[in-house]
Amino acid sequence: MPSPAKSLGCVLRPMVEADVPKHAAMLKRSFNAWYRKHGLDQDFFQCADGELAIFWEIYRHISPGHCVVAADADSGELLGACFYHPREHHVSLGIMAVDPSCFGRGVGGKLVKHIVDFTESHGYAALRLVGSAGNMESFSLYNRAGFVPRAVHQDMMLAVPADGMRQSVPLGERVRTAVVKDIAGIQALELEISGICRAEDYRFCIDNRVGCLHASVIEDAKGNITGFAASIKHTVLNMIGPAFARTEAEMLALLMRELDRFRAVSALMVVPMESRHIVESLYRWGAINVETHLLQVRGKYQPIAGVNLPSFLPESG
């Protein structure tokens, strides 16, 4: 049996703007190396390194000061990094990356411990993340740290026609673009459905300060908000989410509206496996499965009372 790799000496500190170019390059190396090692015949991130600075751009606005980096104790070189996001009732653990030269050498564990300690010391009820079900290294890392899988999602990719989505769905007439005055209603709805809320995330998606976001809501006959969906359209990621609604029919109407902005490109949706009406509808529209993800929670968890589609940017544990 081979001996375990030696743990690396590193120091943890907050990420600063000067780290952005090296972080973007490390993030790209990390994901591309892992996915190629596990069977992907192309790079996961095919964009230029600089495009990956969108992670920093979004998080520095909605959660400034909450990216921890691991740096070599001697050289100061970046070994790994992880974004985390304090919200009203919980903390979300966002995208984590470790340089491929450091895989299996304890860097990820130190980053996770830092965020667990932050969550506990600040009195948050839960720490949440959405992680790949196929990445046993990261699953084991989080599971050993106390995270419990709570929901399973299938990642469905749909190539949107150049002339847009032509299918009609019920309730589409009740969908409209979200505005700032909707935030209180959106917040109350997510608390009802998932037991969490994130008002500044909704505001950020609605304001679209980075130029690649959009958000929609759906209302009932009385004008009450019964669903919300945001999306990001960027060279790094084309994805719908976070999104939540009371019913699958309401979610499908929201998805149809957001999909139409992805004309001539493919959009990703991370759909709960039990939401069969949504899954079967997406199959009919031409979607394919590309991966599976797990909602994992350390601490308090309220079962989803509706439909919830997570996102990777901003992350939505």
Protein Blocks (a to p, Z undefined) as FASTA:
>chain_A
ZZdddddddddddddfklmmmmmmmmmmmmmmmmmmnopabdfblcdfklmmmmmmmmmm
mmghiaccdddfklopafbdcdddddfkbccdddddddfklgonlmmmmmmmmmmmmmmm
nopabdcddddfklmklmmmmmmnopacfbdcddddddddfkbpfbdcehklmgccddfk
lmmmmmmmmmmmnopacfklmmmmmnomnopaccdddddfkopafbdcdddddfkbgced
ddddfbfklmmmmmmmmmmmmgoiacdddddfklmmlmmmmmmnopacfbdcddddedjd
dddebdddddfbdcdZZ
